[in-house]
Amino acid sequence: MQLVSDELINRLRTINQFSADQIGQNRLVYSPTWVKGQQQLIKWGLHAGMPVTVDAYGTVYLDVIGSQSPNGIIATGSHMDTVVHGGQYDGLYGVLGGFQAISNLVTALGQPKKTLWLVSFSEEEGSRFPATFTGSKHYARVADIHNIRDHHGISFDDAREKAVSRLQLPGVKTGLPKLPDSFTELHIEQGPRLINQHLQIGLVTSIVGQRRFTVTINGVANHAGTTPMADRHDALLIATSLINRLAIIARTISRQLTFTVGELHVWPNTANVIPGKVTFSVDTRHVKKSVLDQFETTLRAEAQKVAVPPVQVTIDRWVNDQPPFWTRIYLPKTNDWQRL
């Protein structure tokens, strides 16, 4: 039995080729490669005879209307955007795998009794703008994002309006569809658990919350050759010491708490000047809000310890996505869902 069809492989290759001249996949939300990806999905949907809707945030919805319960909606999908230099499957596999599954069902069984939806969310990663899950938050009527900019100063609203306008192809409707009765996402694990246990598939039993911070340390820039070591206020040394301390603390709080510093900037960033300013990011995730709260409290306390005048430390929390209040897991033996 072939688990991945040639058609699905070819579709993956088609969209991945839009970043062929770059390292990895770079479909940052509202970028030219992102637009090409969503446009291609729309064309495939229209060619398959599926009604297509695009909402104001650029999320794409493909429909197969049910014959008996058209308002009963079973949805699947994932996100079109990637991180910088991302992998070829992240997000895209769930979008195109869902498209393939719906197509296979219709080919084999005809029109479904309930409506089937494929959803390709506009953004999940938070790699271009300082916000995450903007597509699904808009669709779920949780939040709309405004007044933020990317590293180049481009506003989210301007980028969104320009990109979404390019998705309004002939035959495409615009609007915000109703929420489905159920949603299933196919996704690669991106971690070692399945492969280490020689398993091919698993079910998600919990969803993490995540918080992201920007920590800024202002020290004193000075001459590297003439400033005595005892009189230095080196922002980089302070930053690296703080990062190491936080990494150790994160492991003591919980083995499941992830701690990542993925971005660091040094000023003036020259070999013969003591760094006067450093900013770095902190990304931390866990399934329990109490653990995230504990880490944030510790982060702020540790930052204050190194903020000895003239050194100043500021912390900006720009992502605060809470974990769900509860999670359900399917139990095959009882054929039922159980709240954890």
N, C-alpha and C positions, 0 to 999 in steps of 0.2 A: 504494500500500500504506500503510495506516494503522499507524504504528509504536506509537502509544499509543491504546488503545481508550477509548471513552467510559466504559466500566465502570470502568477503572482511574482515569480522571480523576475520576469521581464518588466513588470510594472515597478518593482523596487529599483531595478537598474535605471529605468527611464527617469525617475525623479532624482535618484542619486547622481545621475549624470549632470544635473544642473549645477553641481558643485565640483565637477570633474577637474577644474583648473585650480582647486584649492586643496589644502590639507584637511581631510575629513569632510564632514557635512556641516554646512554653515547656513542653514535656513533660519536665521534669526528673524523674529517676528517682524513682518512688514518689509523685509528686505526683498530685493529682486528675485533671489532664489526661492524665498517663501512664496512670493506671488506666483512664480512659475509652477510650484508644487501644487498649490490650491487650484490654479487654473487647469492643470492637467487632470486632477481628480474630477473637477466639474465636467470636463470634456468626456471623460470615461463614463460618468454618470449619465449625462445626456445621451450618449451613444447607446447606453444600455436601456434607455427609455425611462429612467428614473426622474421624477420631479426633483429639482435642485433648488435649495433656498440658501441664501447667504445673509447672515445677520450683520449688524453694524460694527462688530468687532472682527469680522472676517471668518468666523466659524462657518463651515460648509456642512449642509445637511442633505443627504440623498435618501429618497423615500421609495418604499414599495408598499402601496396602499393595501390594507387588509380587505378581504372580501366580506367578512361577517362583522368584525369589530374594528373598523378603521380608526377609531379613537383609542384603542388599546395599543400602545406603542412599546415595542421591544427594540432597544437601541444598543449599538455597539460602536466602537471607534477608539480614537486616541488623538494625539496632537501632531500637527504638521511641523512645528518649530523644533529647532535643535539648540544645543549648547554650541559654543565656539569649538570648531574642530571635532564635532560630534561623530558618533558612530552611524552606520548605515541602516540600523534597525530601530533605534530608539524613537518611539512615537510612530514612525512611518509604518512599521510592521503591524501595529494595531489598527491603523487606518486601512491599509491595503489588505490585511488579513480579514478584517471585517467585511470589506467590499467583496472579497473572494467568497467568503462564507455565505453572504446573502445571495450572491449570483448563483452559487452552487445549489442552494436551497430552492430558488425559483426555477432553475433549469430542471432539477430533479422532481420537484413536487408541485410546481405551478404557483399560482397566486396564494400567498399565505392568508390565514383567517384573520390574524392581527397584523397591524402595520409594522414593517421592519424599517429601522432607520440606521443609516451610517452617519456618524458625526466625526468631523475632522476639526478639532478645536484649534483656534488660531494660535494660542500661546499657553505654554505650561511652565517653561524652563526659568523664566526670569533672567535671561542672559543678556538681553539688550537694554531693557528698562528696569528700574528698581521696583519691580512688582512681579508677583508670580500668579499663575492660574487666571490671568485676566480674561481669557476666553470662556472658561467654564464658570467663573464668577458672574460674568455678564449673562450667560445663558441661564444660570440658576437663580438669577435675580438677587444675588447676594451683594454685589458691589460693581460699580462702574468706576474706571480709573481715569483721572484727569490730572493735568498740571504736573507731569513728570517729564524728564528729558533723559536721553541716552548720553553716552560719554562724548558725543560730538555736538551736543546741545540741541539735537532735533527733538521736538516735542512729540509725545505719544499721540496726541490728538491729530497733529498734522500728518504724521507717518501713517496712522490708522486710516484716515480719510482718503489719503492718496492711494494706499495699497488696496483698500476695499473697493474703491471705484473701478479698479482694474479686474475685479472678479465679477462685475455685473455684465456678464456675457449674454448674448441673445438666448432667451429661454430660461434665464435664471430669475427666480423670485427673490425679493428682499423682505426681511421681517425677522421676528424672534419667535420661533416655534414654541409650542407648549412643551412641558417637561415630560419625559417618557415614564412609563410604568416601571421599567427596569433598564439598567445599563451595565454592560459587561465590557471590560477592556482586556484585550490580548496584549501582553507586553513581555519583552525579554527581561530576565531577572537583573542583569547587569552586576550581579554579585556571584560569589563562589558556592552558595549553599546547594543548589541543585546539582551542579557538576561534581561537587565533592561527595555527594550522596548517590551519584549515578542515577539521578532522576531526570525525566524529560519534562515534567510539567508540575506545577504546584498551584495552590489556591492561596490568595492573599488573606491573611487572618487579622491583620491590623494595619492601620495607616498612620504614619508619623505626622506630627506637627513639625514645623520648622521655623527657625528664626534666623535672620541675617542681620549682621551689624557692620558698621564701619567704625573702626577705632582710629582716632587721630591723636598722635603724640607730638606735641610741640616742645622741642628741646632748644638748644642754642647752637647754631652753625658757627664754626670757628676754624681757624687754621690747623691743618693736620700736623704740621711740623713744629709749631711753637706753643701750642696750648698744652700745659701740663695735664697728665692723665687724671690727677686728682681734682682738677678744675673743670672737667668736661661734663656736659649735659647732652650726651650722644643719644639722639632719638632712636636710632637704629638698634643700638645695644639695649636700650630700655624695651623696645618693641620685641626683640627676639627673646629677651628674658621673660617678658610677660606671656608671649605665645607659648613658650616651653612650659611655663607654670600652668597655664590654662589647659594645655594638653594633658598634663599629669592629673589635674583636678577633674577633668572630664572623665577620665578612666576610673577615678575613685567614686564619682557620683553614680555611674551606671556603665556596665560593660556594653550596653546597647546604645548609649549616647554617642552620636557621631560628632566629631569636632574637626572642622576644616578651615585652614587659612589658605585661600586660593588666589588672593590678589594682594599685592604689596607695592607701595610707591614710596620712593625715597627722594627727598629734596635736600640739597641741590643735585644730588646724584652724580657727584664727580669724585675722583679718586683722592684728591688732596684737600677735601673739605669735610669736616665733621658733620654728619647729617643733622640738620636742624629740625626736620619734620618728617614724619612717617605716617602713612595711613595703611591700614590693612583690613581685610574683610574677615568676618567670622561667620561660618555657616554651621548651625547645630540642629540636630533632629532627634526626636524620640517620640514614642507612642503615648507618653504621659505628659500632660501639661505641668504637673507638679515637678517633674524632673527638669523640664525646660525652664520653669520658674527658678528652680534652685541654681541652675547653671547661670542664668542671667544675673541673679543676685550676686553670685560669686564673681562673675566677670566684672561687674561694676565695683565690687569691693576690692578686687585685686588691682583694678585700674587706679583706684584712689590711693593705693599704697605707693604706687610709683609716681604719683602726681605731687612730687615735692618741689616747691618753687625753686627755680623759675620754670620747671617742667609743668606742662598742662596736658591733661588728657580729656578728650570728649568721646562719647559713644553715641552713635546714631543707629537706632534700630529701625530698619526699613522694610523688613518682612516679619510678620507675626501671624503665621497660619497655624491655627489650633488643630490638634488631633481631634478626630470624632469623639463624641461622648461615649459611643459604644460601637462595637464591631460584631458582625455576624459571620458565622462560618457554616458551610453546608456539610451535613453529616450524612454520608451515603447510606449507612446502615439503617438509619431511622427515616431517611428520605425527608429531612426537615432542616430548617435553618434554626440555629441556636444563638442567642445573644451571649456574648462573652462578657 
